[in-house]
Amino acid sequence: MSASTIPPAPESRRSLAPPVPEETLVEAYGGRLRRFVEHLGKVALLSARTFGSVFKRPLELGSTLHQLWMLGVKSMGIVTVTSVFIGMVMTIQFAFGLRRFGGLEYIPRVVVLSFARELAPTLTAVIVGGRIGSGMAAEVGAMNVTEQVDAIRALGADPAKKLVVPRVIAAMIVMPILATYALALGTVGAIFICKFQFDIEPFLFYRSALDAMQLSDFFAGLAKTPVFGFLIAITGCHFGLETRGGTEGVGTSTTRTVVVVSIAILIADFMMTKLFIAFGGG
C-alpha cells in the first residue's frame, strides 16, 4: 500500500498541544506588584551604595563637573522658555478668577507665592527631570548593553562610584539653582503680563509681592529641590543599570525613567509639603 493511500488519522487521535492558560487579573497585577517591589529594593540598595561611596577616594571631581555642565548649563534653555510662559499663563488664569471679585491687585501676591512654593521647584523638576533622567538612563544603559559596566567591575571598580555618584551630586546641586532661576523668570513673565494687559506697574508688582512673601515661603520650595535631584539621578541610573536587550532595551529604559521620575517627584512633593506644614515650615 502506497503512502498516498494511507487514510488520515482520526481527529481524536491527533496530538494537540495543550492550550496555554490565560493569565488571570490577580496574577497580572500580582506580577506587576512583585516587579515594583523588586525595583524599590534595587533602588534602595543602589542608594545605599551611592551614599557609602560619596567620600571614598578618588572623589571623581572631573566627572562631577562634567555632569554639572551637562545637567545644569544645557538645561537653561528649556527652563527659560517654560518658566516665562508658565508665569504669563498663570497670571492670566489668576486674573480671570480674581477679576470676578474685584481682586486684581492681589495677582502679584498669588503668582509669586505660587511660584516660590510649588510651581518653580516642582514643575522645573518634572520638566528638567524628564530630560536629564532619560539622558542618564540612555547613557548608562548604552554602557551597560555594550558591557562597559562589566568592564568597570572587572577592573575592580564600583559602578555606583564611577557612574552614579557624580550624577547624583550634580543633580542635587543643579536643581536648587534651576528652581531659583525659574522663579526669577516666571516672575518676569508675570510682570510683563501685568504691565501690558492689566496696567499694574512693575514697582507695584514688586511691592505687593514682597509684602506677601517671606523667606520661609522661598525656602519651603527650595528645600524640596535636592530631594527631587536625588530622585531624578538615582532613578535614571537605576534603569540604566537594569537595561537589557540592546538598543530596544535602552529605549524602554528611557521611557520608564520619564514616567517614574514624574510620578516620584509629585509623590515626594506631596509628602514634603505635608511635612513642612506639620512642622510649621510650609
Secondary structure, DSSP 8 states (H G I E B T S, - for coil): --GGGS----GGGS----------HHHHHHHHHHHHHHHHHHHHHHHHHHHHHTTSSS--HHHHHHHHHHHTGGGHHHHHHHHHHHHHHHHHHHHHHHGGGT-GGGHHHHHHHHIIIIIIIIIHHHHHHHHHHHHHHHHHHHHHHTTHHHHHHHTT--HIIIIIHHHHHHHHHHHHHHHHHHHHHHHHHHHHHHHHHS---HHHHHHHHHHH--HHHHHHHHTTHHHHHHHHHHHHHHHHHT--SHHHHHHHHHHHHHHHHHHHHHHHHHHHHHHHHHTT--
